[in-house]
């Protein structure tokens, strides 16, 4: 490790990100403790005091565990970057004597397994203690372990292939590797999006065609009115793992499909389900998915371009204890270094996402001609998932991808009372 402007800048941004994150979490919990016993006026018909207490305690429990997890992750990150472990491992016999592509894959594999081992106790506690205490988790230890093994194998294979392609380009075409690697990355993302519903998702969950003819006909009618074509309408066995409820659109082209959690079907009325799907449909019809995809492609282009500059910068390696340029170690190092810088970009993405959510609400209203089912669905989703109804405004501004639920429902109820009023679109 060598003290210089690069190291000081990184440590300064790292410390600032930790401080901001800690203050935001403290503000959120303090705000929840102050106001968490008050049922918001718009939720009085759906939430009682007992449920509100569960909502508060659930949020606090998850936040506490997440805070401890992040502290440990921060400590390990600093140890990896500042202790000289990374240059020591790259200089070890087996890695130094291997082909650089194999060395890179093994290097990433070692640390991926290490991070997984550290994360596993927190995942277990979250799943089998917190989620079970609040009535969500239904998964067995055996099924959890099977999911873990499959996800590790799948991610190992997929990430190994992508990493091998990137490293091969770095070593074979050093001048323009980043441009080709960016193209490979985009293609990789699109392929995964295409195969996910038909190959990857069925490895973890069971998907059956929805048998309720009345619900199925209403959904098809909704999609026809919107001019949306899809490949299938499925029910997912979410209840085998959790009682949380959800619905989503997935896939592209011929693999495009609609998926409803079986927990959603069993706890919500057909009107509410239609409202939820109309909202999700709004994201597609308003071009949000395409915009997010284009944004991701643009950001990845910038990311690969900057990576190519820093990857060839000798000072990067000297600063953190390396005696030579080792591209695969540089990639790993840059991934760790970039994280605190990316933290401060989160509010931008959150603001864009919240605007998209408001537009999707407006689309659902215009498509269905009524707002009440969406209001009822949001209230029940909040209750069923024990959502935090009292987030601190600054915390919500920084992190929330959706408008805070109370604010969102208040806006919708204003339209319900005054249909001439327009939602933001």
ChimeraX attribute file (.defattr): number of C-alpha atoms within 10 A of each C-alpha:
attribute: neighborCount
match mode: 1-to-1
recipient: residues
	/A:1	15
	/A:2	16
	/A:3	10
	/A:4	10
	/A:5	10
	/A:6	14
	/A:7	16
	/A:8	12
	/A:9	11
	/A:10	15
	/A:11	15
	/A:12	13
	/A:13	18
	/A:14	19
	/A:15	14
	/A:16	15
	/A:17	18
	/A:18	17
	/A:19	11
	/A:20	13
	/A:21	18
	/A:22	15
	/A:23	12
	/A:24	19
	/A:25	19
	/A:26	15
	/A:27	17
	/A:28	23
	/A:29	21
	/A:30	15
	/A:31	15
	/A:32	22
	/A:33	14
	/A:34	11
	/A:35	16
	/A:36	22
	/A:37	15
	/A:38	15
	/A:39	19
	/A:40	16
	/A:41	10
	/A:42	16
	/A:43	19
	/A:44	12
	/A:45	11
	/A:46	13
	/A:47	19
	/A:48	13
	/A:49	13
	/A:50	9
	/A:51	15
	/A:52	21
	/A:53	16
	/A:54	17
	/A:55	25
	/A:56	21
	/A:57	19
	/A:58	19
	/A:59	18
	/A:60	19
	/A:61	14
	/A:62	13
	/A:63	16
	/A:64	13
	/A:65	15
	/A:66	15
	/A:67	15
	/A:68	12
	/A:69	16
	/A:70	15
	/A:71	13
	/A:72	14
	/A:73	15
	/A:74	15
	/A:75	10
	/A:76	14
	/A:77	15
	/A:78	15
	/A:79	13
	/A:80	17
	/A:81	18
	/A:82	16
	/A:83	14
	/A:84	14
	/A:85	14
	/A:86	21
	/A:87	20
	/A:88	11
	/A:89	15
	/A:90	19
	/A:91	14
	/A:92	10
	/A:93	9
	/A:94	12
	/A:95	17
	/A:96	12
	/A:97	11
	/A:98	12
	/A:99	10
	/A:100	18
	/A:101	19
	/A:102	15
	/A:103	18
	/A:104	24
	/A:105	20
	/A:106	16
	/A:107	18
	/A:108	19
	/A:109	15
	/A:110	12
	/A:111	14
	/A:112	13
	/A:113	13
	/A:114	11
	/A:115	13
	/A:116	13
	/A:117	11
	/A:118	14
	/A:119	14
	/A:120	12
	/A:121	12
	/A:122	15
	/A:123	14
	/A:124	14
	/A:125	13
	/A:126	18
	/A:127	21
	/A:128	18
	/A:129	13
	/A:130	18
	/A:131	20
	/A:132	16
	/A:133	12
	/A:134	14
	/A:135	14
	/A:136	20
	/A:137	20
	/A:138	16
	/A:139	17
	/A:140	13
	/A:141	12
	/A:142	9
	/A:143	13
	/A:144	14
	/A:145	11
	/A:146	13
	/A:147	15
	/A:148	15
	/A:149	12
	/A:150	13
	/A:151	15
	/A:152	15
	/A:153	12
	/A:154	14
	/A:155	12
	/A:156	17
	/A:157	12
	/A:158	14
	/A:159	15
	/A:160	18
	/A:161	13
	/A:162	17
	/A:163	21
	/A:164	17
	/A:165	16
	/A:166	21
	/A:167	22
	/A:168	16
	/A:169	18
	/A:170	21
	/A:171	13
	/A:172	11
	/A:173	12
	/A:174	13
	/A:175	11
	/A:176	13
	/A:177	19
	/A:178	23
	/A:179	15
	/A:180	16
	/A:181	22
	/A:182	20
	/A:183	14
	/A:184	15
	/A:185	20
	/A:186	18
	/A:187	12
	/A:188	15
	/A:189	14
	/A:190	15
	/A:191	13
	/A:192	16
	/A:193	18
	/A:194	18
	/A:195	16
	/A:196	17
	/A:197	21
	/A:198	15
	/A:199	11
	/A:200	14
	/A:201	13
	/A:202	12
	/A:203	14
	/A:204	15
	/A:205	14
	/A:206	13
	/A:207	20
	/A:208	14
	/A:209	12
	/A:210	17
	/A:211	11
	/A:212	9
	/A:213	9
	/A:214	9
	/A:215	17
	/A:216	16
	/A:217	11
	/A:218	15
	/A:219	19
	/A:220	15
	/A:221	12
	/A:222	19
	/A:223	17
	/A:224	11
	/A:225	11
	/A:226	15
	/A:227	9
	/A:228	12
	/A:229	13
	/A:230	17
	/A:231	13
	/A:232	14
	/A:233	19
	/A:234	20
	/A:235	20
	/A:236	23
	/A:237	17
	/A:238	21
	/A:239	17
	/A:240	16
	/A:241	16
	/A:242	17
	/A:243	21
	/A:244	19
	/A:245	22
	/A:246	18
	/A:247	20
	/A:248	13
	/A:249	18
	/A:250	16
	/A:251	20
	/A:252	18
	/A:253	11
	/A:254	11
	/A:255	17
	/A:256	20
	/A:257	19
	/A:258	21
	/A:259	22
	/A:260	22
	/A:261	20
	/A:262	23
	/A:263	21
	/A:264	24
	/A:265	20
	/A:266	10
	/A:267	14
	/A:268	16
	/A:269	15
	/A:270	18
	/A:271	17
	/A:272	22
	/A:273	23
	/A:274	21
	/A:275	27
	/A:276	23
	/A:277	22
	/A:278	26
	/A:279	24
	/A:280	20
	/A:281	24
	/A:282	26
	/A:283	22
	/A:284	16
	/A:285	16
	/A:286	15
	/A:287	13
	/A:288	18
	/A:289	14
	/A:290	13
	/A:291	13
	/A:292	14
	/A:293	15
	/A:294	12
	/A:295	13
	/A:296	14
	/A:297	17
	/A:298	13
	/A:299	12
	/A:300	16
	/A:301	19
	/A:302	14
	/A:303	14
	/A:304	18
	/A:305	17
	/A:306	12
	/A:307	17
	/A:308	20
	/A:309	10
	/A:310	16
	/A:311	21
	/A:312	15
	/A:313	13
	/A:314	14
	/A:315	17
	/A:316	19
	/A:317	23
	/A:318	15
	/A:319	18
	/A:320	22
	/A:321	19
	/A:322	22
	/A:323	12
	/A:324	11
	/A:325	16
	/A:326	17
	/A:327	19
	/A:328	23
	/A:329	21
	/A:330	20
	/A:331	19
	/A:332	15
	/A:333	19
	/A:334	15
	/A:335	11
	/A:336	15
	/A:337	19
	/A:338	14
	/A:339	13
	/A:340	18
	/A:341	15
	/A:342	10
	/A:343	16
	/A:344	15
	/A:345	11
	/A:346	15
	/A:347	17
	/A:348	12
	/A:349	15
	/A:350	19
	/A:351	19
	/A:352	14
	/A:353	18
	/A:354	17
	/A:355	16
	/A:356	23
	/A:357	23
	/A:358	22
	/A:359	20
	/A:360	26
	/A:361	28
	/A:362	20
	/A:363	23
	/A:364	24
	/A:365	23
	/A:366	15
	/A:367	19
	/A:368	18
	/A:369	10
	/A:370	15
	/A:371	21
	/A:372	18
	/A:373	19
	/A:374	25
	/A:375	23
	/A:376	20
	/A:377	20
	/A:378	19
	/A:379	21
	/A:380	19
	/A:381	19
	/A:382	20
	/A:383	20
	/A:384	19
	/A:385	17
	/A:386	21
	/A:387	19
	/A:388	23
	/A:389	23
	/A:390	24
	/A:391	24
	/A:392	20
	/A:393	14
	/A:394	12
	/A:395	18
	/A:396	19
	/A:397	19
	/A:398	19
	/A:399	15
	/A:400	19
	/A:401	19
	/A:402	18
	/A:403	19
	/A:404	19
	/A:405	19
	/A:406	20
	/A:407	12
	/A:408	16
	/A:409	19
	/A:410	16
	/A:411	15
	/A:412	24
	/A:413	16
	/A:414	14
	/A:415	18
	/A:416	15
	/A:417	11
	/A:418	10
	/A:419	14
	/A:420	9
	/A:421	11
	/A:422	13
	/A:423	18
	/A:424	14
	/A:425	13
